[in-house]
Amino acid sequence: MSVPTLTVVTVAATAAITIAIAIADFVPAQFVLANSAQVGVPRSWLVPLGAAKLAGGVGLLAGLAGFTAVGIAAAVGLVAFFVGAVVAHVRAGVFYNIGFPVVYLLASTASLVVLLA
């Protein structure tokens, strides 16, 4: 796979999963409500957190559309966001589903790396 193809696949996949989880925050999906309660995130934070994820996902797509600096900024923001999500899980001692924020963190980090390459 060439570098441009790897970049498009990585960034587009990260944008898709990030936008999907943002939509789950807006609904809010039952699993989002349960998870946020377990890690101590107030329900009132779901829409702002979803908006941050949505902005990150859209920013990644903007990066693919030629606005590289926007894509890089979005990836940096998503990395920071998902580091915070992992920390929230660790602080709350909720480990049974920590894999989800870890996957989002890894995807965001991979997107940052390929956008910087």
Secondary structure, DSSP 8 states (H G I E B T S, - for coil): --HHHHHHHHHHHHHHHHHHHHHHHHTT-HHHHHHHHHHT--GGGHHHHHHHHHHHHHHHHHHHTT-HHHHHHHHHHHHHHHHHHHHHHHHHT--TTTHHHHHHHHHHHHHHHHHH-
